[in-house]
Amino acid sequence: MSEKEENSVEIDNSIILDNNLNIITNLSKRQKRREIRRKKFLEIRQELRKNKKEKKRNEKKNNSVNGENIIKKQIFTMEQSKCRINVVIDMSFDELMNERTVRKTISQLAYCYATNRRTENPFQFSIVNLNGKTKKIFDTYPSYSNWNVNIFNQSLNELWSTEKIIYLTADSDNLLETLNENKIYVIGGLLDHNHYKGICLKKAEENGFAHARLPIDSFIQLSGRKVLTINQVFEILINFSQLSDWKNAFLNVIPKRKGITEKIDITE
């Protein structure tokens, strides 16, 4: 760009002024076109900046209450909850996990906790049998002491009567049809049940616990692996407790990469 171009200021698309507000008349047609394009660009940029600032102001206004910015999502406590359904993670499989799998399991517990806190009427959530290396590793996460969750080192038998306990396992022949506030629903705190197939069913039978599996096959089809993580089982239960609808509970939680499709009832 020439010195004349650099020291010019446009007023409209046909008049170009220099910094002393003198009209520049000796520009070539090409230079004039360039100046006109530059002016349009500057006008558009100014408008975009103005819109961006306005958007930020509106977002700040919408995210504030009584002049105080909302930083955290709304959270709910077990004590405030109208839901009295008990869901328990059983961490009695400490000897079957190394440090790496223990840390992954604890990560899934954290997802369960986060899901519960975001639910308007959260479960009465407990973690039991927290001992050994799992307890030691758990203690390295200081934030867990602030969790709104019941944590015990005792076993299921020590905390609840046998007839109240229903152990959830994919190996059970019994279908879980509904959730009852008088029962204790237990999820095995084991990272991948496929490596120890039948272990949760065995524990339930040895201790005289009732057992059941989620009614996945009754409502959906999976083309991928049917292994669900601890937090996925927990989230499905949470969804069902809110919706009373197994099909949508599964569809809301199970990832599409597992090839999930809705099962069509041919009798309809």
Backbone bond lengths (Angstrom), bond angles and torsions (degrees), N, CA, C in turn:
res aa  C-N    CA-C-N  psi(-1)  N-CA   C-N-CA  omega(-1)  CA-C   N-CA-C  phi
1 M - - - 1.468 - - 1.519 108.62 -
2 S 1.363 117.43 138.59 1.462 122.18 -178.60 1.504 110.95 -73.57
3 E 1.368 116.22 168.51 1.469 121.57 179.71 1.515 110.17 -62.62
4 K 1.350 116.79 -35.84 1.457 120.17 178.82 1.524 110.58 -64.24
5 E 1.312 115.65 -38.65 1.463 119.87 -179.97 1.515 110.84 -66.86
6 E 1.336 116.89 -42.21 1.454 121.04 -177.01 1.517 111.82 -66.88
7 N 1.348 117.97 -30.65 1.463 121.53 -177.08 1.524 112.26 -98.01
8 S 1.323 116.82 21.98 1.454 119.32 -176.80 1.515 111.39 -108.21
9 V 1.351 115.06 152.92 1.459 122.66 176.57 1.513 107.63 -132.22
10 E 1.352 118.60 126.65 1.447 121.26 -176.20 1.523 110.74 -89.43
11 I 1.340 116.42 142.33 1.452 121.56 173.92 1.514 110.09 -102.35
12 D 1.314 117.47 -42.47 1.455 120.90 173.12 1.520 107.64 -148.21
13 N 1.323 115.80 -169.16 1.456 119.31 -174.19 1.527 114.03 -76.35
14 S 1.323 117.80 -8.96 1.465 119.67 -177.37 1.517 113.77 -116.02
15 I 1.351 118.10 -17.83 1.464 122.22 -178.07 1.519 109.12 -117.71
16 I 1.321 116.98 131.31 1.459 122.44 178.46 1.510 108.20 -123.61
17 L 1.344 116.18 126.83 1.461 121.55 -179.32 1.513 110.15 -111.78
18 D 1.345 115.58 150.89 1.459 118.89 171.70 1.522 108.53 -87.20
19 N 1.341 116.71 -175.71 1.464 119.99 -176.55 1.521 113.57 -66.47
20 N 1.333 117.35 -17.52 1.473 121.21 176.45 1.526 111.90 -94.65
21 L 1.351 115.45 11.50 1.466 122.92 178.98 1.524 112.93 64.28
22 N 1.334 116.41 24.64 1.454 120.32 173.09 1.524 109.08 -89.90
23 I 1.323 115.78 138.26 1.461 119.11 -178.76 1.525 109.88 -71.64
24 I 1.321 115.09 129.64 1.461 120.46 176.90 1.525 107.36 -92.43
25 T 1.290 115.48 120.60 1.473 119.02 -175.52 1.523 113.55 -114.48
26 N 1.326 116.22 -12.14 1.459 118.40 -173.43 1.526 113.39 -99.44
27 L 1.328 117.34 25.07 1.463 120.16 175.87 1.520 109.91 -80.02
28 S 1.321 114.31 147.11 1.454 118.59 175.69 1.530 109.62 -74.39
29 K 1.318 116.78 165.41 1.468 120.30 178.66 1.525 111.15 -60.08
30 R 1.319 116.26 -37.89 1.463 120.69 179.84 1.519 110.86 -64.49
31 Q 1.360 115.65 -43.71 1.464 119.65 179.21 1.525 111.18 -64.41
32 K 1.338 116.18 -39.14 1.459 119.33 178.34 1.531 111.29 -63.09
33 R 1.335 116.10 -43.93 1.475 119.59 179.25 1.520 110.92 -61.09
34 R 1.347 115.94 -40.66 1.459 120.82 178.92 1.527 110.72 -62.81
35 E 1.332 116.18 -43.45 1.462 120.52 179.55 1.529 111.13 -64.18
36 I 1.314 116.22 -40.27 1.464 120.37 179.27 1.525 110.65 -63.76
37 R 1.360 116.71 -42.99 1.470 120.34 178.16 1.516 111.08 -63.28
38 R 1.351 115.28 -40.34 1.464 119.42 -179.61 1.528 110.48 -64.26
39 K 1.329 115.93 -39.77 1.457 119.94 179.36 1.531 110.89 -62.69
40 K 1.318 115.75 -44.67 1.462 119.33 179.31 1.522 111.22 -61.48
41 F 1.338 115.47 -41.50 1.463 119.83 178.83 1.521 111.00 -60.39
42 L 1.348 116.57 -45.52 1.466 120.42 -179.56 1.523 111.68 -63.65
43 E 1.329 116.52 -38.40 1.460 120.07 178.56 1.526 111.19 -64.94
44 I 1.334 115.80 -43.74 1.471 120.13 179.27 1.520 110.91 -64.52
45 R 1.346 116.77 -43.14 1.465 120.59 179.61 1.521 110.99 -61.18
46 Q 1.329 116.20 -41.75 1.460 120.15 179.52 1.530 110.78 -63.25
47 E 1.332 116.21 -40.44 1.469 120.27 179.66 1.528 111.18 -66.66
48 L 1.342 116.68 -40.05 1.461 120.77 178.23 1.524 111.29 -62.73
49 R 1.332 116.46 -43.45 1.463 120.43 178.37 1.524 111.01 -62.37
50 K 1.321 115.87 -39.89 1.460 120.84 179.12 1.528 110.38 -63.24
51 N 1.344 116.36 -44.75 1.464 120.74 179.58 1.521 111.81 -64.26
52 K 1.347 116.22 -37.79 1.458 120.82 179.69 1.521 111.10 -64.56
53 K 1.334 116.36 -43.09 1.463 120.50 178.60 1.524 110.90 -64.18
54 E 1.332 116.15 -40.65 1.462 120.89 179.53 1.531 110.93 -64.09
55 K 1.341 115.95 -39.60 1.458 120.77 178.62 1.521 111.25 -63.28
56 K 1.340 116.34 -42.38 1.463 120.64 178.75 1.519 111.22 -63.63
57 R 1.333 116.34 -40.55 1.466 120.02 178.64 1.527 111.16 -62.70
58 N 1.340 116.22 -41.76 1.464 120.35 179.72 1.519 111.89 -66.64
59 E 1.355 116.69 -40.15 1.460 120.56 178.51 1.518 110.82 -63.67
60 K 1.322 115.80 -41.91 1.460 120.19 179.20 1.520 110.81 -63.55
61 K 1.333 115.31 -38.92 1.460 120.09 179.59 1.520 110.86 -67.41
62 N 1.348 117.09 -42.57 1.462 121.32 -178.52 1.515 112.67 -70.30
63 N 1.333 117.07 -26.17 1.463 120.96 -177.69 1.514 112.78 -97.70
64 S 1.284 116.50 23.30 1.455 119.20 179.05 1.516 111.43 -129.09
65 V 1.305 115.39 150.75 1.459 122.71 177.06 1.513 107.28 -132.80
66 N 1.339 116.06 123.01 1.464 121.23 -177.96 1.530 112.15 54.35
67 G 1.331 115.19 35.34 1.463 119.51 176.25 1.510 114.39 82.04
68 E 1.348 118.67 -0.93 1.460 120.88 -179.44 1.515 109.05 -107.73
69 N 1.329 117.09 128.36 1.454 120.95 -178.79 1.518 111.07 -67.45
70 I 1.347 115.83 139.36 1.458 120.83 174.95 1.520 107.87 -83.65
71 I 1.312 117.76 120.52 1.459 121.78 -177.28 1.528 110.81 -102.64
72 K 1.313 116.80 -39.01 1.455 120.80 -175.38 1.526 110.96 -110.53
73 K 1.337 115.24 151.13 1.452 119.74 172.80 1.525 108.59 -68.87
74 Q 1.326 114.96 155.91 1.452 118.61 179.63 1.523 109.50 -65.18
75 I 1.315 116.20 136.63 1.456 120.93 179.64 1.521 109.29 -121.59
76 F 1.330 115.31 155.73 1.452 121.39 -176.08 1.526 109.25 -127.92
77 T 1.318 116.84 148.56 1.460 121.34 -177.97 1.521 110.95 -108.32
78 M 1.326 115.46 158.41 1.458 120.87 178.29 1.521 110.95 -63.81
79 E 1.331 115.87 -35.83 1.461 120.31 -178.03 1.530 111.77 -64.84
80 Q 1.321 116.78 -34.77 1.465 121.64 -179.48 1.522 112.41 -81.88
81 S 1.317 116.87 -16.65 1.459 121.72 -171.73 1.528 112.96 -68.27
82 K 1.330 114.98 140.81 1.462 120.70 172.77 1.524 110.75 -81.57
83 C 1.324 116.21 -14.81 1.466 121.67 179.43 1.520 109.69 -85.31
84 R 1.324 116.85 124.90 1.471 121.03 -179.90 1.529 111.42 -111.16
85 I 1.321 116.67 16.87 1.465 120.74 178.46 1.523 109.57 -71.56
86 N 1.333 116.57 132.49 1.463 122.83 -178.96 1.527 110.96 -98.18
87 V 1.326 116.04 123.09 1.464 121.58 174.04 1.521 107.84 -122.80
88 V 1.328 115.41 131.11 1.463 121.76 -171.62 1.528 110.12 -125.95
89 I 1.330 116.36 138.29 1.468 121.53 170.54 1.523 107.57 -101.15
90 D 1.330 115.91 122.01 1.469 121.89 -178.82 1.528 109.57 -94.00
91 M 1.339 116.18 112.57 1.467 121.15 -177.02 1.530 112.22 -100.41
92 S 1.318 116.38 36.55 1.468 120.11 -176.07 1.527 113.51 -85.37
93 F 1.328 117.86 10.23 1.465 121.03 -176.45 1.526 111.93 -104.14
94 D 1.307 115.68 28.87 1.465 122.59 -175.94 1.527 112.57 -53.73
95 E 1.335 116.55 -41.85 1.469 119.88 -175.10 1.527 112.53 -71.14
96 L 1.324 118.30 -13.37 1.462 121.76 -178.73 1.527 112.98 -93.33
97 M 1.339 116.48 -1.86 1.465 119.90 -175.55 1.524 111.50 -122.60
98 N 1.336 115.29 144.65 1.462 119.96 171.74 1.528 108.89 -92.34
99 E 1.320 117.00 -179.34 1.467 120.00 -175.88 1.527 111.81 -60.08
100 R 1.323 116.14 -39.39 1.471 119.93 -178.58 1.526 111.13 -62.84
101 T 1.327 117.23 -47.41 1.462 119.75 -178.62 1.525 111.63 -71.18
102 V 1.340 116.73 -30.32 1.466 119.59 175.35 1.523 109.82 -62.47
103 R 1.331 116.57 -45.58 1.468 119.98 -179.31 1.531 111.13 -63.65
104 K 1.316 117.25 -37.99 1.461 120.47 177.31 1.527 110.84 -66.07
105 T 1.321 115.81 -38.61 1.464 120.05 178.11 1.523 110.77 -64.62
106 I 1.332 116.35 -43.57 1.469 120.66 178.20 1.525 110.21 -61.57
107 S 1.326 116.84 -36.94 1.463 120.63 177.24 1.528 110.81 -61.26
108 Q 1.333 116.55 -39.40 1.461 120.22 177.75 1.526 111.36 -68.47
109 L 1.328 116.83 -34.32 1.468 119.87 175.10 1.525 110.09 -62.35
110 A 1.323 115.98 -39.25 1.466 120.18 179.43 1.524 110.78 -63.25
111 Y 1.342 117.00 -38.05 1.460 120.18 176.20 1.527 110.80 -64.43
112 C 1.332 116.16 -40.65 1.473 120.11 177.19 1.518 110.17 -59.36
113 Y 1.325 115.06 -46.70 1.464 120.14 -179.11 1.526 111.20 -61.25
114 A 1.339 116.44 -44.88 1.465 120.73 -179.16 1.526 110.92 -62.34
115 T 1.335 116.46 -41.46 1.464 120.59 177.76 1.520 110.76 -61.65
116 N 1.325 116.27 -43.30 1.462 120.17 -178.66 1.522 111.29 -63.22
117 R 1.343 116.51 -41.95 1.462 120.37 -177.82 1.527 112.15 -67.93
118 R 1.330 117.69 -27.28 1.467 120.82 -179.17 1.530 112.84 -85.39
119 T 1.330 116.14 -8.97 1.463 120.79 -178.44 1.521 110.00 -86.99
120 E 1.318 116.10 133.37 1.472 120.03 -174.73 1.522 112.10 -58.16
121 N 1.336 116.34 -39.49 1.464 120.70 176.02 1.526 108.39 -123.01
122 P 1.329 116.65 83.65 1.466 120.98 -174.43 1.523 113.30 -68.96
123 F 1.336 114.78 160.47 1.463 121.47 173.77 1.526 110.67 -66.11
124 Q 1.326 114.93 161.91 1.459 121.32 164.17 1.531 104.44 -83.25
125 F 1.310 116.17 100.78 1.465 123.53 -166.52 1.523 110.67 -103.37
126 S 1.348 115.45 129.84 1.468 120.39 179.92 1.522 110.62 -133.78
127 I 1.323 115.13 150.24 1.465 123.15 171.62 1.520 106.32 -120.48
128 V 1.341 117.08 125.05 1.468 120.14 -175.01 1.524 110.65 -123.63
129 N 1.337 114.78 168.21 1.468 121.48 179.99 1.527 111.86 58.00
130 L 1.325 116.59 36.72 1.467 120.18 -179.89 1.524 108.67 -86.37
131 N 1.326 115.67 97.84 1.467 121.86 -175.19 1.528 110.30 -143.07
132 G 1.340 115.41 -179.10 1.460 121.65 173.82 1.514 114.03 59.45
133 K 1.346 114.73 -146.27 1.472 119.28 -176.96 1.519 111.50 -66.83
134 T 1.343 116.59 -28.07 1.465 119.06 177.28 1.519 110.39 -61.99
135 K 1.330 116.84 -43.13 1.469 120.88 178.41 1.529 110.45 -64.57
136 K 1.332 117.21 -42.05 1.467 120.93 -179.59 1.528 111.14 -62.10
137 I 1.329 115.82 -44.18 1.468 119.63 179.60 1.526 109.95 -69.22
138 F 1.312 116.75 -39.63 1.464 121.43 178.27 1.522 110.56 -58.68
139 D 1.315 116.10 -38.05 1.466 120.89 -178.60 1.526 112.81 -68.98
140 T 1.335 117.42 -15.63 1.468 119.52 178.11 1.531 111.68 -78.66
141 Y 1.329 116.05 -7.69 1.465 121.37 175.76 1.528 108.01 -103.91
142 P 1.331 118.29 89.25 1.468 121.16 -172.62 1.520 114.47 -60.98
143 S 1.325 117.69 -24.07 1.468 119.73 -176.15 1.525 112.46 -67.09
144 Y 1.347 117.61 -23.12 1.463 119.32 -175.88 1.523 112.15 -64.18
145 S 1.333 116.95 -23.64 1.466 119.73 -179.80 1.527 111.60 -65.64
146 N 1.333 116.57 -16.60 1.463 121.06 178.20 1.525 112.85 -96.98
147 W 1.329 116.48 0.98 1.464 119.69 -178.88 1.520 110.85 -66.15
148 N 1.316 115.97 143.47 1.461 121.65 173.02 1.533 107.79 -88.57
149 V 1.324 114.43 73.76 1.461 122.12 -177.37 1.524 108.18 -150.38
150 N 1.327 116.55 148.87 1.467 120.86 177.78 1.523 109.06 -88.36
151 I 1.317 117.50 121.90 1.464 121.98 -178.60 1.528 109.23 -118.43
152 F 1.347 115.63 126.39 1.462 121.41 -177.45 1.525 110.13 -130.72
153 N 1.332 116.10 148.61 1.469 118.95 170.08 1.526 110.97 -94.95
154 Q 1.332 116.85 -7.29 1.460 120.65 178.65 1.530 111.65 -75.31
155 S 1.340 115.02 164.55 1.462 121.42 179.53 1.527 110.67 -85.43
156 L 1.315 115.28 170.36 1.464 120.98 178.42 1.521 111.39 -58.20
157 N 1.349 116.13 -43.86 1.470 120.79 -177.76 1.518 112.30 -61.99
158 E 1.323 116.19 -32.77 1.462 120.37 -178.64 1.523 112.58 -76.35
159 L 1.308 116.60 -21.58 1.464 120.41 -174.10 1.526 113.71 -100.91
160 W 1.337 116.65 -32.07 1.463 119.81 -177.53 1.527 110.24 -138.53
161 S 1.317 115.12 157.30 1.463 119.79 177.32 1.527 109.36 -72.17
162 T 1.328 115.42 145.81 1.464 121.93 -174.22 1.522 112.80 -55.62
163 E 1.329 117.10 -40.47 1.467 120.09 -175.04 1.534 113.56 -68.47
164 K 1.338 117.10 -13.32 1.465 119.82 179.50 1.525 112.79 -87.40
165 I 1.321 116.63 -18.01 1.467 120.89 -170.10 1.528 112.36 -87.45
166 I 1.331 116.49 130.97 1.466 123.13 172.15 1.526 107.53 -122.95
167 Y 1.328 115.80 112.74 1.467 121.07 -178.47 1.529 108.87 -87.94
168 L 1.322 116.85 124.34 1.461 121.25 -179.08 1.524 110.26 -86.99
169 T 1.310 115.76 122.90 1.462 120.99 179.89 1.519 109.53 -151.33
170 A 1.320 116.79 137.42 1.464 121.98 -179.49 1.520 111.92 -66.91
171 D 1.342 117.31 -14.30 1.465 121.16 -178.45 1.523 112.96 -87.21
172 S 1.318 117.62 -4.42 1.462 120.83 -179.16 1.526 111.04 -75.32
173 D 1.328 116.33 147.94 1.462 121.43 174.56 1.529 111.58 -86.14
174 N 1.328 116.57 -8.66 1.463 120.99 -177.22 1.525 110.75 -93.03
175 L 1.325 116.68 135.97 1.461 121.05 178.09 1.523 110.40 -92.11
176 L 1.316 115.44 136.76 1.462 120.66 173.95 1.528 107.40 -81.49
177 E 1.323 116.84 113.11 1.458 120.74 -175.11 1.522 112.86 -94.11
178 T 1.328 116.98 -34.62 1.457 120.62 -178.15 1.524 109.62 -153.28
179 L 1.320 117.08 179.47 1.461 122.09 177.84 1.523 108.67 -118.15
180 N 1.334 115.05 132.93 1.459 121.93 -174.95 1.522 109.81 -118.29
181 E 1.315 117.17 132.79 1.466 120.82 -178.75 1.527 113.09 -66.77
182 N 1.318 116.83 -15.35 1.466 120.43 -179.42 1.526 112.62 -91.36
183 K 1.324 117.05 0.97 1.457 121.60 -179.09 1.530 110.75 -111.96
184 I 1.335 114.63 162.18 1.462 122.38 176.97 1.526 107.14 -115.54
185 Y 1.321 117.85 113.95 1.465 121.93 -177.11 1.530 109.50 -96.88
186 V 1.323 114.94 121.71 1.465 121.00 -171.45 1.529 110.92 -110.75
187 I 1.331 115.36 130.42 1.466 122.60 173.62 1.524 107.69 -109.53
188 G 1.318 117.02 128.56 1.461 120.44 179.26 1.517 111.53 -68.28
189 G 1.340 117.03 127.91 1.461 121.78 -178.81 1.511 112.02 -84.91
190 L 1.327 115.73 57.36 1.461 122.27 -178.82 1.521 107.67 -121.19
191 L 1.325 116.35 133.88 1.461 120.44 -170.08 1.521 113.33 -60.37
192 D 1.324 118.40 -49.38 1.459 121.34 -178.31 1.520 108.70 -138.21
193 H 1.318 115.76 104.72 1.461 120.44 -176.85 1.524 112.64 -65.17
194 N 1.338 117.93 -20.14 1.463 120.31 -179.65 1.524 112.12 -64.82
195 H 1.346 117.06 -27.77 1.462 119.90 178.34 1.521 111.38 -73.43
196 Y 1.321 116.33 -21.56 1.469 121.86 -179.80 1.520 108.31 -132.89
197 K 1.315 115.71 58.54 1.462 121.32 -174.08 1.523 111.07 -57.46
198 G 1.309 115.14 131.70 1.460 121.51 176.58 1.510 114.97 86.23
199 I 1.347 118.01 -1.29 1.464 119.66 -173.56 1.530 112.34 -68.13
200 C 1.332 117.55 -36.49 1.470 120.12 179.47 1.526 111.01 -72.25
201 L 1.321 116.42 -38.56 1.462 120.13 176.14 1.524 110.37 -63.44
202 K 1.337 115.92 -42.11 1.464 120.57 178.44 1.523 110.77 -60.84
203 K 1.316 117.16 -44.14 1.462 120.36 -179.92 1.522 110.83 -63.02
204 A 1.340 116.36 -42.04 1.464 120.21 179.45 1.524 110.79 -61.67
205 E 1.318 116.65 -45.69 1.467 120.45 -177.43 1.526 111.36 -68.15
206 E 1.329 117.46 -40.09 1.467 120.80 179.77 1.525 112.47 -65.12
207 N 1.331 116.57 -29.52 1.464 120.52 -177.89 1.525 113.54 -100.23
208 G 1.322 116.54 1.53 1.459 119.98 178.72 1.516 114.08 74.81
209 F 1.356 116.59 22.26 1.463 120.20 178.62 1.532 110.09 -83.90
210 A 1.319 116.89 146.19 1.461 120.20 167.75 1.529 107.90 -68.48
211 H 1.320 116.65 156.74 1.467 119.82 -179.82 1.526 109.79 -143.05
212 A 1.322 116.38 157.52 1.467 121.34 -178.72 1.519 109.35 -161.18
213 R 1.319 115.40 160.97 1.469 120.89 175.96 1.524 109.54 -120.07
214 L 1.315 115.41 155.15 1.460 120.05 176.56 1.533 109.23 -65.13
215 P 1.328 118.26 140.35 1.476 120.80 -175.95 1.532 112.85 -79.88
216 I 1.317 116.05 51.74 1.471 120.45 -175.84 1.522 111.46 -59.16
217 D 1.337 116.82 -50.37 1.463 120.97 -174.56 1.522 113.10 -65.05
218 S 1.311 117.67 -17.67 1.468 120.72 -179.99 1.523 112.48 -78.43
219 F 1.335 116.60 -19.26 1.463 119.52 -172.48 1.521 114.97 -124.87
220 I 1.328 117.82 -28.17 1.466 119.85 -177.29 1.525 110.33 -139.59
221 Q 1.328 114.72 166.80 1.459 121.80 174.92 1.519 108.77 -119.31
222 L 1.332 115.63 140.06 1.459 121.00 178.21 1.517 108.97 -120.94
223 S 1.341 115.99 127.85 1.461 118.98 177.18 1.521 110.96 -91.71
224 G 1.338 116.68 -19.52 1.462 121.28 179.11 1.518 111.61 -93.83
225 R 1.345 115.93 -163.77 1.462 121.48 178.82 1.518 109.98 -65.87
226 K 1.321 116.07 142.13 1.461 120.97 -177.34 1.525 112.47 -93.97
227 V 1.331 116.20 11.68 1.461 119.83 178.86 1.526 109.23 -76.08
228 L 1.321 116.21 126.89 1.459 121.54 176.75 1.517 109.22 -109.30
229 T 1.315 116.45 144.17 1.463 120.48 177.00 1.525 109.46 -75.28
230 I 1.333 115.50 167.35 1.466 120.60 178.54 1.520 110.34 -57.70
231 N 1.330 116.12 -47.53 1.469 119.19 -176.84 1.524 112.62 -69.81
232 Q 1.341 118.04 -28.23 1.463 119.70 176.50 1.527 110.92 -67.80
233 V 1.332 116.73 -41.94 1.470 120.15 176.37 1.524 109.65 -61.22
234 F 1.334 115.81 -44.71 1.467 120.92 179.93 1.532 110.39 -60.61
235 E 1.330 116.98 -45.66 1.469 121.07 -178.44 1.525 111.57 -65.52
236 I 1.334 117.07 -36.58 1.466 120.24 176.80 1.526 110.05 -62.55
237 L 1.328 116.61 -44.07 1.463 120.44 178.47 1.528 110.86 -62.57
238 I 1.337 116.40 -42.74 1.473 120.76 177.96 1.530 110.32 -59.67
239 N 1.340 115.91 -46.76 1.462 119.87 179.80 1.520 111.61 -60.79
240 F 1.337 115.97 -42.74 1.463 118.60 179.90 1.522 111.33 -65.51
241 S 1.320 116.82 -37.94 1.468 120.09 179.87 1.524 111.38 -63.40
242 Q 1.339 116.71 -29.77 1.459 120.82 -179.74 1.527 112.25 -87.65
243 L 1.338 116.90 -34.14 1.465 121.20 -172.03 1.519 114.36 -102.78
244 S 1.349 116.62 -23.67 1.479 122.02 -171.42 1.527 110.04 54.80
245 D 1.315 116.14 40.39 1.464 122.55 -174.78 1.529 108.08 -146.39
246 W 1.341 116.70 104.82 1.460 120.39 -176.94 1.525 111.60 -64.89
247 K 1.332 116.62 -43.64 1.470 119.65 -175.47 1.523 111.32 -57.27
248 N 1.316 117.04 -50.48 1.462 119.77 -179.74 1.522 112.21 -70.35
249 A 1.328 116.84 -28.67 1.466 119.85 175.41 1.526 109.98 -62.07
250 F 1.339 117.04 -42.50 1.465 121.03 177.97 1.529 110.96 -69.02
251 L 1.327 116.50 -46.07 1.465 120.53 -177.29 1.521 111.91 -63.64
252 N 1.319 117.18 -31.68 1.466 121.38 -179.13 1.522 113.08 -73.36
253 V 1.338 116.86 -22.90 1.468 120.13 -170.27 1.525 113.72 -112.80
254 I 1.325 117.32 -45.92 1.467 120.03 -173.14 1.529 109.75 -70.03
255 P 1.340 118.33 127.25 1.475 121.86 -176.78 1.522 112.48 -62.02
256 K 1.318 116.51 146.14 1.470 121.67 179.59 1.519 111.65 -64.20
257 R 1.333 117.04 -24.80 1.471 119.55 -178.85 1.528 111.92 -64.33
258 K 1.330 117.44 -17.10 1.463 120.88 177.15 1.525 111.66 -81.27
259 G 1.341 115.78 3.60 1.460 119.65 178.27 1.507 112.62 70.27
260 I 1.329 116.94 40.81 1.460 121.25 -176.73 1.524 110.82 -77.82
261 T 1.331 116.31 130.90 1.460 121.93 174.91 1.515 109.00 -136.50
262 E 1.324 114.31 150.10 1.462 120.06 179.93 1.517 109.53 -72.50
263 K 1.329 116.91 134.85 1.459 120.95 178.44 1.520 108.78 -81.80
264 I 1.320 116.56 129.40 1.461 121.94 -178.06 1.519 109.63 -91.15
265 D 1.317 115.76 130.85 1.462 121.56 178.20 1.525 108.41 -83.96
266 I 1.328 117.12 107.96 1.468 121.28 -175.82 1.521 112.15 -74.04
267 T 1.336 117.32 -9.35 1.466 120.15 179.37 1.519 111.41 -82.33
268 E 1.357 117.18 -14.17 1.467 120.20 -178.11 1.526 110.74 -72.93
